Amino acid sequence: MEPNGARVLSDSDLAAWIGKTFDHRPNDLALFERALTHGSQAADNYERLEFLGDRVLGLAVAEWLYATFAVEPEGALSKRLNALVTGAVCAEVARGIGVQAYLRLGKQARDDGASESDNVLGDVMEALIGALYLDGGYAPARDFVRSAWRARVHAGTSAPQHPKSALQEWAAAHNRKTPTYEVIDRAGPQHAPRFTVRVSLGSFAEAEASGTSKQEAETAAAAALLARVQP
């Protein structure tokens, strides 16, 4: 394969990286090759594995949180879960384990900077978890998640409040209109879009922010508006 148009990596290079990164010797290397393949490179790409890996990641994190924060109610556990499985967090993990060097991208995607896209890296990280699950079962997938996400799970003692939920609660407490979100711009190529969202509390206040997905932009806009209205 030719990741990012740089050097040619052999199957043994990829197998060695998988073994070191996931503490797992691959039985079916093609699964991991597929997990690293963008749609611009081949029709047999990471999308289906991403679908599976997203669910495996959610289960691994949910099980972990349930055991770790034994006295927290469902709402607090959900806040923790939602904060830990975002595309941005998955992209951070992907960068940390060096996924970019193994990506299989078409020329246009390489030229457009897909190897640095949170959308692409987050999806590939989930696809790799899906491949690991299919190749080795739940245990190695769970163990990798616990290793790669450990610092994030234990980063805070209280469950994080999602900015959109916090803004909605602030609006209700201060007799303001419910926040409304509007996409005001979408730029960039299909595999690496950039959304700009405006959030408003009626005519009282508004803020804008951008992100690599609509959800990310809405979250950033809510955080920006909270910072503006809170003393």
DRENDO-1510 file (C-alpha; in Angstrom, 1 decimal, always signed):
<recs>
REC; n; res; u; v; w
REC; 1; MET; +0.0; +0.0; +0.0 .
REC; 2; GLU; +1.1; +3.6; -0.4 .
REC; 3; PRO; -0.1; +5.7; +2.6 .
REC; 4; ASN; -0.3; +9.4; +1.8 .
REC; 5; GLY; +1.8; +9.0; -1.3 .
REC; 6; ALA; +4.9; +8.5; +0.7 .
REC; 7; ARG; +6.5; +5.1; +1.1 .
REC; 8; VAL; +5.4; +1.6; +0.3 .
REC; 9; LEU; +4.5; -0.4; +3.4 .
REC; 10; SER; +4.6; -4.2; +3.2 .
REC; 11; ASP; +2.1; -6.6; +4.8 .
REC; 12; SER; +4.8; -7.4; +7.4 .
REC; 13; ASP; +5.1; -3.7; +8.2 .
REC; 14; LEU; +1.3; -3.5; +8.8 .
REC; 15; ALA; +1.2; -6.8; +10.7 .
REC; 16; ALA; +4.0; -5.6; +13.0 .
REC; 17; TRP; +2.3; -2.3; +13.7 .
REC; 18; ILE; -1.0; -4.1; +14.5 .
REC; 19; GLY; +0.8; -6.5; +16.8 .
REC; 20; LYS; +2.6; -3.7; +18.7 .
REC; 21; THR; -0.4; -1.3; +18.8 .
REC; 22; PHE; -3.2; -3.6; +19.6 .
REC; 23; ASP; -1.2; -6.4; +21.3 .
REC; 24; HIS; -2.8; -8.8; +18.8 .
REC; 25; ARG; -1.3; -10.8; +16.1 .
REC; 26; PRO; -3.7; -10.5; +13.1 .
REC; 27; ASN; -5.2; -13.7; +11.7 .
REC; 28; ASP; -6.8; -11.9; +8.8 .
REC; 29; LEU; -4.7; -9.0; +7.7 .
REC; 30; ALA; -7.2; -8.0; +5.0 .
REC; 31; LEU; -9.7; -6.9; +7.7 .
REC; 32; PHE; -7.2; -4.3; +9.0 .
REC; 33; GLU; -6.3; -3.2; +5.5 .
REC; 34; ARG; -9.9; -2.6; +4.8 .
REC; 35; ALA; -10.2; -0.6; +8.1 .
REC; 36; LEU; -7.5; +1.7; +6.8 .
REC; 37; THR; -8.9; +2.1; +3.3 .
REC; 38; HIS; -10.8; +5.3; +2.4 .
REC; 39; GLY; -13.6; +5.3; -0.1 .
REC; 40; SER; -11.4; +7.4; -2.5 .
REC; 41; GLN; -9.0; +4.4; -2.7 .
REC; 42; ALA; -11.3; +1.4; -3.1 .
REC; 43; ALA; -15.0; +0.4; -2.9 .
REC; 44; ASP; -14.0; -2.1; -0.3 .
REC; 45; ASN; -13.4; +0.5; +2.4 .
REC; 46; TYR; -13.8; +1.1; +6.1 .
REC; 47; GLU; -17.4; +2.1; +6.3 .
REC; 48; ARG; -19.0; -1.2; +7.3 .
REC; 49; LEU; -16.2; -1.9; +9.8 .
REC; 50; GLU; -16.7; +1.6; +11.2 .
REC; 51; PHE; -20.4; +0.8; +11.8 .
REC; 52; LEU; -19.4; -2.3; +13.8 .
REC; 53; GLY; -16.5; -0.7; +15.6 .
REC; 54; ASP; -18.7; +2.2; +16.8 .
REC; 55; ARG; -20.9; -0.3; +18.6 .
REC; 56; VAL; -18.0; -2.3; +20.1 .
REC; 57; LEU; -16.4; +0.9; +21.4 .
REC; 58; GLY; -19.7; +2.0; +22.9 .
REC; 59; LEU; -20.1; -1.3; +24.7 .
REC; 60; ALA; -16.5; -1.4; +25.9 .
REC; 61; VAL; -16.8; +2.1; +27.3 .
REC; 62; ALA; -20.2; +1.6; +28.8 .
REC; 63; GLU; -19.2; -1.6; +30.6 .
REC; 64; TRP; -16.1; +0.1; +31.9 .
REC; 65; LEU; -17.9; +3.2; +33.2 .
REC; 66; TYR; -20.6; +1.0; +34.8 .
REC; 67; ALA; -17.9; -0.8; +36.9 .
REC; 68; THR; -15.7; +2.2; +37.5 .
REC; 69; PHE; -18.4; +4.7; +38.7 .
REC; 70; ALA; -20.5; +2.3; +40.6 .
REC; 71; VAL; -22.7; +4.8; +42.4 .
REC; 72; GLU; -23.4; +7.2; +39.5 .
REC; 73; PRO; -26.9; +7.3; +38.0 .
REC; 74; GLU; -27.7; +6.6; +34.4 .
REC; 75; GLY; -27.7; +10.2; +33.4 .
REC; 76; ALA; -24.2; +10.9; +34.7 .
REC; 77; LEU; -22.9; +7.7; +33.0 .
REC; 78; SER; -24.5; +8.8; +29.7 .
REC; 79; LYS; -22.7; +12.1; +29.9 .
REC; 80; ARG; -19.4; +10.4; +30.4 .
REC; 81; LEU; -20.1; +7.9; +27.6 .
REC; 82; ASN; -21.1; +10.6; +25.1 .
REC; 83; ALA; -17.9; +12.7; +25.9 .
REC; 84; LEU; -15.6; +9.7; +25.4 .
REC; 85; VAL; -16.9; +8.2; +22.1 .
REC; 86; THR; -17.0; +11.4; +19.9 .
REC; 87; GLY; -15.4; +11.5; +16.5 .
REC; 88; ALA; -12.9; +14.1; +17.8 .
REC; 89; VAL; -11.7; +11.8; +20.7 .
REC; 90; CYS; -11.4; +8.8; +18.3 .
REC; 91; ALA; -9.4; +11.0; +16.0 .
REC; 92; GLU; -7.1; +11.9; +18.9 .
REC; 93; VAL; -6.5; +8.3; +19.7 .
REC; 94; ALA; -5.9; +7.5; +16.0 .
REC; 95; ARG; -3.2; +10.2; +15.9 .
REC; 96; GLY; -1.7; +8.9; +19.1 .
REC; 97; ILE; -1.2; +5.4; +17.7 .
REC; 98; GLY; +0.1; +6.7; +14.3 .
REC; 99; VAL; -2.7; +5.7; +12.0 .
REC; 100; GLN; -1.9; +8.3; +9.4 .
REC; 101; ALA; +1.2; +6.4; +8.2 .
REC; 102; TYR; -1.0; +3.4; +7.3 .
REC; 103; LEU; -4.0; +5.1; +5.7 .
REC; 104; ARG; -4.9; +4.1; +2.1 .
REC; 105; LEU; -6.1; +7.2; +0.4 .
REC; 106; GLY; -6.8; +8.1; -3.2 .
REC; 107; LYS; -4.8; +11.0; -4.7 .
REC; 108; GLN; -7.5; +13.6; -4.4 .
REC; 109; ALA; -8.1; +12.7; -0.8 .
REC; 110; ARG; -4.4; +12.9; -0.1 .
REC; 111; ASP; -4.2; +16.3; -1.8 .
REC; 112; ASP; -7.2; +17.5; +0.2 .
REC; 113; GLY; -5.5; +16.6; +3.5 .
REC; 114; ALA; -7.8; +13.7; +4.4 .
REC; 115; SER; -5.0; +12.2; +6.5 .
REC; 116; GLU; -5.5; +15.1; +9.0 .
REC; 117; SER; -9.3; +15.1; +8.9 .
REC; 118; ASP; -11.0; +14.3; +12.3 .
REC; 119; ASN; -13.8; +12.8; +10.3 .
REC; 120; VAL; -11.6; +10.3; +8.5 .
REC; 121; LEU; -9.3; +9.5; +11.4 .
REC; 122; GLY; -12.3; +9.1; +13.8 .
REC; 123; ASP; -14.0; +6.7; +11.4 .
REC; 124; VAL; -10.8; +4.7; +10.8 .
REC; 125; MET; -10.2; +4.4; +14.5 .
REC; 126; GLU; -13.7; +2.9; +14.9 .
REC; 127; ALA; -13.1; +0.6; +11.9 .
REC; 128; LEU; -9.9; -0.7; +13.4 .
REC; 129; ILE; -11.8; -1.6; +16.6 .
REC; 130; GLY; -14.3; -3.4; +14.4 .
REC; 131; ALA; -11.6; -5.3; +12.6 .
REC; 132; LEU; -10.0; -6.2; +15.9 .
REC; 133; TYR; -13.3; -7.5; +17.2 .
REC; 134; LEU; -13.9; -9.6; +14.2 .
REC; 135; ASP; -10.3; -10.9; +14.1 .
REC; 136; GLY; -9.8; -11.7; +17.8 .
REC; 137; GLY; -13.1; -11.3; +19.6 .
REC; 138; TYR; -14.4; -8.9; +22.2 .
REC; 139; ALA; -11.5; -9.3; +24.7 .
REC; 140; PRO; -8.7; -7.8; +22.6 .
REC; 141; ALA; -11.0; -5.0; +21.4 .
REC; 142; ARG; -12.0; -4.2; +25.0 .
REC; 143; ASP; -8.4; -4.3; +26.2 .
REC; 144; PHE; -7.3; -1.9; +23.5 .
REC; 145; VAL; -10.0; +0.6; +24.4 .
REC; 146; ARG; -9.2; +0.4; +28.1 .
REC; 147; SER; -5.5; +1.1; +27.3 .
REC; 148; ALA; -6.1; +3.8; +24.7 .
REC; 149; TRP; -8.9; +5.6; +26.6 .
REC; 150; ARG; -7.6; +5.1; +30.2 .
REC; 151; ALA; -6.3; +8.7; +30.8 .
REC; 152; ARG; -9.6; +10.1; +29.4 .
REC; 153; VAL; -11.8; +8.0; +31.6 .
REC; 154; HIS; -10.0; +9.0; +34.7 .
REC; 155; ALA; -9.4; +12.6; +33.7 .
REC; 156; GLY; -12.2; +14.1; +35.8 .
REC; 157; THR; -14.0; +13.1; +39.1 .
REC; 158; SER; -17.4; +14.4; +38.0 .
REC; 159; ALA; -19.4; +13.6; +34.9 .
REC; 160; PRO; -18.9; +16.3; +32.2 .
REC; 161; GLN; -21.8; +18.4; +31.2 .
REC; 162; HIS; -22.3; +18.5; +27.5 .
REC; 163; PRO; -22.3; +22.2; +26.3 .
REC; 164; LYS; -25.7; +21.8; +24.5 .
REC; 165; SER; -27.3; +20.4; +27.6 .
REC; 166; ALA; -25.7; +23.1; +29.8 .
REC; 167; LEU; -26.9; +25.9; +27.5 .
REC; 168; GLN; -30.4; +24.5; +27.5 .
REC; 169; GLU; -30.4; +24.3; +31.3 .
REC; 170; TRP; -29.1; +27.9; +31.6 .
REC; 171; ALA; -31.8; +29.2; +29.2 .
REC; 172; ALA; -34.5; +27.5; +31.2 .
REC; 173; ALA; -33.2; +28.7; +34.5 .
REC; 174; HIS; -33.0; +32.3; +33.2 .
REC; 175; ASN; -36.4; +32.3; +31.4 .
REC; 176; ARG; -34.8; +32.6; +28.0 .
REC; 177; LYS; -35.9; +30.9; +24.8 .
REC; 178; THR; -34.8; +27.4; +24.0 .
REC; 179; PRO; -31.5; +27.4; +22.0 .
REC; 180; THR; -31.9; +27.1; +18.2 .
REC; 181; TYR; -29.1; +25.9; +15.9 .
REC; 182; GLU; -28.7; +26.8; +12.3 .
REC; 183; VAL; -26.0; +25.7; +9.8 .
REC; 184; ILE; -24.9; +28.9; +8.1 .
REC; 185; ASP; -22.0; +27.5; +6.0 .
REC; 186; ARG; -20.6; +24.2; +4.7 .
REC; 187; ALA; -17.2; +24.2; +3.1 .
REC; 188; GLY; -14.5; +21.7; +2.1 .
REC; 189; PRO; -14.5; +18.4; +0.2 .
REC; 190; GLN; -17.0; +15.6; +0.9 .
REC; 191; HIS; -14.6; +13.6; +3.0 .
REC; 192; ALA; -13.4; +16.6; +5.1 .
REC; 193; PRO; -16.3; +19.1; +5.4 .
REC; 194; ARG; -16.3; +22.1; +7.6 .
REC; 195; PHE; -19.6; +23.3; +9.1 .
REC; 196; THR; -20.3; +26.6; +10.7 .
REC; 197; VAL; -23.3; +26.8; +13.0 .
REC; 198; ARG; -25.1; +29.7; +14.7 .
REC; 199; VAL; -26.9; +29.2; +18.0 .
REC; 200; SER; -29.4; +31.7; +19.3 .
REC; 201; LEU; -31.4; +32.4; +22.4 .
REC; 202; GLY; -34.1; +34.3; +20.6 .
REC; 203; SER; -32.9; +37.9; +20.2 .
REC; 204; PHE; -31.1; +37.8; +23.5 .
REC; 205; ALA; -27.7; +36.4; +22.4 .
REC; 206; GLU; -26.1; +34.3; +19.7 .
REC; 207; ALA; -22.7; +32.7; +18.9 .
REC; 208; GLU; -21.1; +31.0; +15.9 .
REC; 209; ALA; -18.5; +28.2; +15.7 .
REC; 210; SER; -17.1; +25.7; +13.2 .
REC; 211; GLY; -16.3; +22.0; +13.3 .
REC; 212; THR; -15.7; +19.0; +11.1 .
REC; 213; SER; -19.3; +17.8; +11.6 .
REC; 214; LYS; -22.6; +19.5; +12.3 .
REC; 215; GLN; -22.7; +18.0; +15.8 .
REC; 216; GLU; -19.1; +19.2; +16.6 .
REC; 217; ALA; -20.0; +22.7; +15.3 .
REC; 218; GLU; -23.2; +22.8; +17.4 .
REC; 219; THR; -21.3; +21.8; +20.5 .
REC; 220; ALA; -18.6; +24.4; +19.9 .
REC; 221; ALA; -21.2; +27.1; +19.3 .
REC; 222; ALA; -23.1; +26.2; +22.5 .
REC; 223; ALA; -19.8; +26.4; +24.5 .
REC; 224; ALA; -19.1; +29.8; +22.9 .
REC; 225; LEU; -22.5; +31.1; +23.8 .
REC; 226; LEU; -22.3; +29.7; +27.3 .
REC; 227; ALA; -19.0; +31.5; +27.8 .
REC; 228; ARG; -20.7; +34.7; +26.7 .
REC; 229; VAL; -23.8; +34.6; +28.8 .
REC; 230; GLN; -22.4; +33.2; +32.0 .
REC; 231; PRO; -20.8; +35.6; +34.5 .
</recs>
